[in-house]
Amino acid sequence: MNSSAPTSDQLAHIDDEELVRLAVSWRAQASRGDREAFGVAHALEVECRRRLRTSQLQQLPIEAPPPARPWWKFWGTKGEPLSAR
């Protein structure tokens, strides 16, 4: 990989483990003062976060939203009838 920041299209063919390895490697170079490595490390880390976020969203169960309560019952606790107070 050259020192210009890669695009997401260029990173699409890299598997997740390799992407993390490259991100760590480029971040280490950047921390040693290599200014060109900052952009590459950032692009790799952004792609890692994007993939992680996508995979976590796919794991979330689909659930129905809670039933809406009338606006005047905002002070009540859920499931408690007003006559019980």
N, C-alpha and C positions, 0 to 999 in steps of 0.2 A: 504494500500500500504506500502510495507517495504521501508527502507531507501536506497536500492540500486537503481540506475537509471533504470527506466523502458524502455523497448524497444518499438518501434513503433507498433509491433504486440500486445503487452500488452495494449497499449493505444487505439487500433483500436475500441474496443467495448465501449469506454467512449464517451458520447455525448459532443458536443462543450461547452455547459454551464458548465457542470461538470468539463471538462478539464480546463477551465479558472478558476473556483473556486479552483481547486486543485493547479494550478500553483500559484495563489495568496497566497494561504495558505502556500505552501512550500517555496515560496520566502520570506514570512514574517518570517518563521522559520530560513531561511538562514541569513536574515538580523539581527536576534538576536544572531548570532554566531554559529548556528548549522552547522558544517562543512559538515556533511553527507547530509544535506538538499540542499546544493548547486547543486549537481549533479542531484538530482531529480527535483528541480525547473528548472534547465536548460533544461532537457529532456522534461518536460511538456511545457515549453515556446517554444521550437523548434517545437513541434508538433502543438501548437496553431498557430504559424506563417505559418507552412506548410499548414494547413487546410485553413487559411485565404487567403493565396496566391492562392491556388487551386480554392477556391470559387470565388475570384476576377477574375481570368483568365476565368472562365466559363461565367462570365457576360459580357465580352468584345465582342462587335459586330465584326463579321468577315467582313473585308472590303478589297477591292482590293488595292494593292500597287499603288502609283502614277505612271503615265507613265514616263518612263525614258527619260531624255533629252540628246541630244548629248553632249559629253564631252566639246566641244568648247563653249557651251552656259552656262557655269557655272556662269558667271557674270550676266546673265539676270534674270529678275524677272519672276516668273511663269506666263505663259499666255500672256506675253507681247512680241509681235513680234519685231525682231531686227530693222525693218524699222521704228518703232514708235519712236526710240531714236534720 
